[in-house]
Amino acid sequence: MDPIARRLAPLVAEGIDDARIVFLAGARQVGKTTLIRHLTRADGDRPMLELSLDDTATREAASADPAGFVAGFGGPTFIDEIQRVPELLLELKRAVDADVVPGRFVITGSANVLASKRILDALPGRIDRFTLWPLAQAEIEGGAVNLVDALFAAAPPPVDHAPVGLAEHAERIVAGGFPEARLRAPGRSRSRWFDGYVSGSLERDLVELADVRRAEDAEQLLRLLAAQSANLFKAEPIGDKLGMDRKTVRSYVGLLGQMHLIHQLPGWRPGLGARESTTPKSYISDVGLLCHLLGADARRLLTDDQVKGKALETFVVNELLKQATWAETEARAYHYQRRDEDVDLVLEDRAGAVVGVEVKAAATITARDWRWLAKLRDARGASFRAGVVVAPVAQTTPLGDRLWAVPLRALWA
């Protein structure tokens, strides 16, 4: 089977041509190494020496003498799993300060070692950072339209004859986007893969990030966060259920975010400063992993309302955030909740233009489903570009001024 082309690859290649260091972050098993190997292969335009810090001898050499290890490189170098020896980053910084030519190093990591303030302070202006998500449906299906760009252009794709009803999409949702998990048969085989993935990631990455010895605590927290995916994050009730204090919960959540297992959306407010104090919404970063953590298959997705809503919103929000990583429009993502108003996703570009997205599981859309989008449109005036209700409907349908219903298939059309 031919590998699926990753839409982020041209941007990473551009980064290699422009920056001294390129860092490709992402969860384990999303395809980071495969993507970089494709860009840095020996017969290509950007050949590089490849070193993996998963290799014991390489890791021990890098840990024992980081300066000597880096000094021994004979040219452009790709270093895989940089989080295993994070002290190398400061040596890479010294190397690129001495020789400012672009494309010196490409590094990958399944944990965000750049979260360290000491490392962040050392690297500004020297590093381009990219995040690789699990496979997007647009990548799997070869879709040509980036929905993020289309919405900011107020031109959602004119999809018609799309499959109607959530049942037509349930298997796609529960499969998620991890390449290897998608190759497994639904049921026990895929569940075994996810079980091994969760336990292996937590047991290794948590120790490397923060010397955490009780990975089972983090796994309990991850499962509880799955049960609250697409909901507001509140540390106190989570801590009460797990017997953790609020500070410990926030610390573990931060670590899970560094591992790209979860992500959070800050709240959107018209005033820039107000956003920093709003309560974020939490999401599991892959809907297949979410369904596994919830113990849900395609049948339960359709029949259990506690699973259906959070799984579908997680699916749609994650797909749009994936597309945002390669969109022409630079946009930040938020949720919007104010009193009884609630918009699942708000995207805002650098010019202050906004797009609103609501997610609905029903195949019948009523005015109630877009009322908060209409209110946001009226409040923002010309800066409001588009509002869409994403649902398992048959076709793209206008709902009013700059408002549309769009089928789920618009995510990969």
C-alpha positions in Angstrom: 0.0 0.0 0.0 1.4 3.4 -1.0 1.9 5.8 2.0 -0.7 8.5 2.3 0.7 11.9 1.3 0.8 14.3 4.2 -0.4 17.9 3.5 2.1 19.3 6.0 5.1 18.0 4.0 5.5 21.1 1.7 5.5 23.4 4.7 8.1 21.3 6.5 10.2 21.4 3.4 9.8 25.1 3.3 10.9 25.3 6.9 14.1 23.2 6.1 14.9 25.7 3.3 14.4 28.7 5.6 15.3 27.8 9.2 18.4 26.6 10.9 16.4 24.0 12.9 13.1 22.4 12.1 11.1 20.7 14.9 8.3 18.4 13.9 6.2 17.5 17.0 3.3 15.1 17.3 2.0 12.1 19.2 3.7 8.7 18.8 2.8 6.8 15.7 1.4 9.6 13.7 4.1 9.4 10.9 6.7 12.0 11.9 9.7 9.8 11.0 8.1 8.7 7.7 7.5 12.3 6.7 11.0 13.5 7.5 12.6 10.5 5.8 10.7 11.3 2.7 12.0 14.8 2.7 15.6 14.0 3.6 16.2 10.8 1.6 19.6 10.5 0.1 18.5 10.8 -3.5 16.4 13.9 -2.8 17.0 17.7 -2.6 17.6 17.7 1.1 19.7 14.6 2.0 20.5 14.3 5.7 22.3 11.9 8.1 19.6 10.2 10.2 20.1 9.4 13.9 17.5 8.0 16.3 17.7 8.5 20.0 15.6 5.4 20.4 18.8 3.5 19.6 20.6 2.7 22.9 24.2 3.4 21.8 23.2 6.6 20.0 21.3 7.8 23.1 24.1 7.0 25.5 26.6 8.8 23.3 24.4 11.9 23.1 23.8 11.9 26.9 27.4 11.3 27.9 28.9 14.1 25.7 26.2 16.3 24.0 28.8 18.8 22.7 31.0 16.2 21.2 28.1 14.3 19.8 26.9 17.4 17.9 30.4 18.4 16.9 30.8 15.0 15.1 28.0 15.6 12.6 29.5 16.0 9.1 26.6 17.9 7.6 22.8 18.3 7.8 21.3 15.9 10.3 17.9 14.5 11.2 17.6 13.5 14.9 14.6 11.4 15.8 12.9 11.3 19.2 14.8 14.4 20.6 12.8 14.3 23.8 14.9 11.4 24.9 18.0 13.6 25.3 16.6 17.2 25.5 19.9 18.7 26.6 21.0 18.2 22.9 18.8 21.2 22.0 21.2 23.7 23.6 24.1 22.1 21.8 22.2 22.4 18.5 21.6 26.1 19.4 25.4 26.6 19.8 26.0 24.9 16.5 23.6 27.0 14.5 24.8 30.2 16.1 28.3 29.4 14.8 27.0 28.5 11.3 23.7 30.2 10.4 23.1 28.3 7.1 19.5 27.0 6.9 18.6 23.3 7.1 21.3 22.3 9.6 19.0 20.1 11.7 15.6 18.5 11.6 14.4 17.1 14.9 11.3 15.2 15.8 9.7 14.4 19.1 6.5 12.8 20.5 6.7 15.1 23.5 7.0 18.9 23.4 10.4 19.5 24.8 10.1 23.1 23.7 7.7 23.6 26.7 10.8 24.1 28.8 11.3 27.8 29.5 15.1 27.4 29.4 15.0 25.9 26.0 12.3 28.3 24.7 14.4 31.2 25.7 17.4 29.8 23.9 15.9 29.1 20.5 13.8 32.1 19.3 14.7 33.0 15.7 16.5 29.7 15.1 13.7 27.1 14.9 10.6 26.5 12.9 8.1 24.3 14.6 5.3 22.2 13.1 2.8 19.8 14.6 1.8 16.6 12.8 -1.6 15.3 13.8 -3.0 11.8 13.1 -4.2 11.4 9.5 -6.9 13.8 8.4 -9.9 12.5 6.5 -8.8 14.9 3.7 -5.5 13.1 3.5 -7.0 9.7 3.6 -9.5 10.5 0.9 -7.3 12.8 -1.2 -9.7 15.8 -0.8 -8.8 18.9 -2.7 -10.6 21.6 -0.6 -9.3 23.0 2.6 -12.5 23.8 4.5 -10.7 26.4 6.8 -9.7 28.5 3.8 -13.1 28.0 2.2 -14.9 29.3 5.2 -12.7 32.4 5.5 -13.5 33.0 1.9 -17.2 32.7 2.7 -17.4 29.9 0.2 -18.1 26.5 1.8 -17.7 23.7 -0.8 -21.0 22.9 -2.7 -21.3 19.3 -1.6 -24.3 17.3 -2.7 -25.5 13.7 -2.6 -23.6 13.1 0.6 -24.4 10.1 2.8 -27.2 11.1 5.2 -27.3 10.1 8.8 -24.6 9.5 11.4 -24.7 5.7 10.7 -23.1 6.4 7.3 -20.0 7.8 9.1 -19.8 5.8 12.3 -17.1 3.4 11.2 -15.0 6.3 9.8 -15.2 8.1 13.2 -14.3 5.3 15.4 -11.3 4.3 13.2 -9.6 7.6 14.0 -6.4 8.7 12.3 -3.5 6.7 13.6 -2.1 5.0 10.5 -1.4 1.6 12.2 -4.7 1.5 14.1 -6.6 2.1 10.9 -5.0 -1.0 9.5 -6.3 -3.2 12.3 -9.7 -4.9 12.1 -12.3 -3.2 14.3 -12.8 -4.9 17.6 -10.2 -6.8 19.6 -7.3 -6.3 17.2 -7.7 -2.5 17.1 -8.4 -2.4 20.9 -5.1 -4.2 21.6 -3.2 -1.7 19.5 -4.8 1.2 21.5 -4.2 -0.5 24.8 -0.5 -0.9 24.0 -0.3 2.6 22.6 -1.7 4.2 25.8 0.3 2.2 28.3 3.6 2.4 26.3 3.3 6.2 25.7 2.5 7.0 29.3 5.1 4.7 30.9 7.9 6.0 28.7 7.1 9.6 27.9 5.9 10.7 31.3 9.1 9.5 32.9 11.2 11.3 30.3 9.2 14.5 30.6 8.8 14.8 34.4 10.1 11.6 36.1 6.5 10.6 36.8 6.5 7.1 38.3 2.8 6.4 38.5 1.7 6.1 34.9 -1.6 4.5 36.0 -2.6 7.8 37.6 -2.1 9.6 34.3 -4.1 6.8 32.5 -7.0 7.2 34.9 -7.0 10.9 34.2 -6.8 10.4 30.5 -9.9 8.2 30.6 -11.7 10.7 32.7 -10.8 13.4 30.2 -12.1 11.2 27.5 -15.5 11.1 29.3 -15.4 14.9 29.3 -14.0 15.5 25.8 -15.6 18.5 24.2 -16.6 19.9 27.6 -15.2 22.7 29.7 -12.1 21.7 31.7 -12.5 22.0 35.4 -9.7 20.7 37.5 -11.5 20.6 40.9 -14.2 18.0 40.1 -11.7 15.8 38.2 -9.4 15.9 41.2 -12.2 14.9 43.5 -12.9 11.9 41.5 -9.3 10.8 41.2 -8.1 11.8 44.7 -5.8 14.4 43.3 -5.4 18.1 44.3 -6.1 20.7 41.7 -2.4 21.5 41.1 -1.6 17.8 40.4 -4.4 17.5 38.0 -3.3 20.6 36.1 0.3 19.3 36.0 -0.8 15.9 34.6 -3.0 17.6 32.0 -0.1 19.8 30.9 2.0 16.6 30.5 -0.7 14.9 28.5 -0.8 18.0 26.3 2.9 17.9 25.8 2.5 14.3 24.6 -0.2 15.5 22.1 -2.7 13.1 23.6 -5.1 15.9 24.5 -5.5 19.6 23.5 -7.5 22.5 24.8 -9.3 25.3 23.2 -9.3 28.7 25.0 -12.5 30.7 25.2 -13.1 33.4 22.6 -14.0 36.9 23.6 -14.2 40.1 21.6 -11.5 41.7 23.8 -8.1 40.1 23.4 -7.1 40.3 27.1 -10.3 38.6 28.3 -9.4 35.4 26.5 -6.6 34.5 28.8 -8.9 34.0 31.8 -11.6 32.0 30.2 -12.2 28.3 30.9 -10.8 26.1 28.1 -12.5 23.1 26.5 -10.6 19.8 26.4 -10.4 17.3 23.6 -8.8 14.0 23.1 -6.5 14.5 20.1 -7.7 11.5 18.1 -11.3 10.5 17.9 -10.4 6.8 17.5 -8.4 6.9 20.7 -11.4 8.7 22.3 -13.8 6.0 21.3 -11.4 3.3 22.6 -11.0 5.1 26.0 -14.8 5.3 26.2 -15.2 1.6 25.3 -17.3 2.6 22.3 -17.6 0.9 18.9 -19.6 2.1 15.9 -22.9 0.7 17.3 -22.5 2.4 20.6 -21.6 5.7 18.9 -25.0 5.6 17.3 -27.1 4.5 20.3 -25.4 6.1 23.4 -26.1 9.9 23.5 -23.2 10.4 26.0 -20.8 9.1 23.4 -22.4 10.4 20.2 -22.2 14.1 20.9 -18.7 14.2 22.3 -17.3 11.9 19.7 -18.8 13.8 16.8 -17.7 17.2 18.1 -14.2 15.8 18.7 -14.1 14.4 15.2 -15.2 17.6 13.5 -13.1 20.0 15.6 -10.0 17.9 15.2 -10.4 17.6 11.5 -10.6 21.4 11.2 -7.6 21.9 13.4 -5.6 19.5 11.2 -6.6 21.4 8.1 -5.6 24.6 9.8 -2.0 23.4 10.1 -1.7 23.5 6.3 -4.3 26.2 5.4 -3.3 29.4 3.6 -5.2 31.3 6.3 -3.3 31.6 9.6 -6.0 31.2 12.2 -6.3 30.5 15.9 -8.9 28.3 17.4 -11.3 28.9 20.3 -14.6 27.9 21.7 -17.3 30.5 22.6 -19.6 30.3 25.6 -21.2 33.3 27.1 -24.3 33.0 29.4 -26.5 30.7 27.4 -24.7 31.3 24.1 -22.5 28.4 22.8 -20.5 28.0 19.6 -18.5 24.9 19.4 -15.5 26.3 17.4 -14.5 29.9 16.5 -11.6 30.5 14.2 -10.0 33.9 14.0 -7.4 35.0 11.5 -4.7 37.7 11.9 -6.9 40.4 10.5 -9.6 39.7 13.1 -12.0 37.9 10.8 -13.9 35.1 12.4 -15.6 31.8 11.4 -18.1 30.0 13.6 -18.7 26.2 13.5 -21.5 24.2 15.2 -21.6 20.4 15.2 -24.9 18.5 15.1 -25.5 14.8 15.0 -29.0 15.0 13.6 -29.7 14.9 9.9 -32.4 17.5 10.3 -31.3 21.0 10.9 -33.6 23.6 12.5 -33.3 27.4 13.2 -32.4 26.5 16.8 -29.2 24.9 15.6 -27.8 28.1 14.1 -29.2 30.7 16.4 -25.9 31.4 18.2 -24.0 31.6 14.9 -26.6 34.2 13.8 -26.1 36.1 17.0 -22.3 36.0 16.6 -22.7 37.2 13.0 -24.9 40.1 14.0 -22.5 41.1 16.8 -19.3 41.0 14.7 -20.7 42.5 11.5 -18.3 42.5 8.5 -15.6 40.7 10.4 -17.8 37.6 10.5 -17.0 35.6 7.4 -19.0 32.4 7.7 -21.0 30.3 10.1 -21.6 26.6 9.4 -23.5 23.8 11.0 -21.6 20.6 10.2 -24.0 17.6 10.3 -24.7 14.4 8.4 -26.9 16.1 5.9 -27.1 15.5 2.1 -25.9 18.8 0.7 -24.5 22.3 1.4 -27.5 24.5 2.1 -27.7 28.3 2.7 -29.3 29.1 6.1 -29.2 32.9 5.8 -26.7 35.7 5.5 -23.2 34.0 5.6 -24.7 30.9 7.3 -24.8 27.4 5.8 -25.4 23.8 6.7 -22.6 21.6 5.4 -22.3 17.8 5.2 -19.7 15.9 7.2 -18.3 15.0 3.8 -17.2 18.6 3.3 -14.3 17.8 5.7 -12.8 15.6 3.0 -14.5 16.7 -0.2 
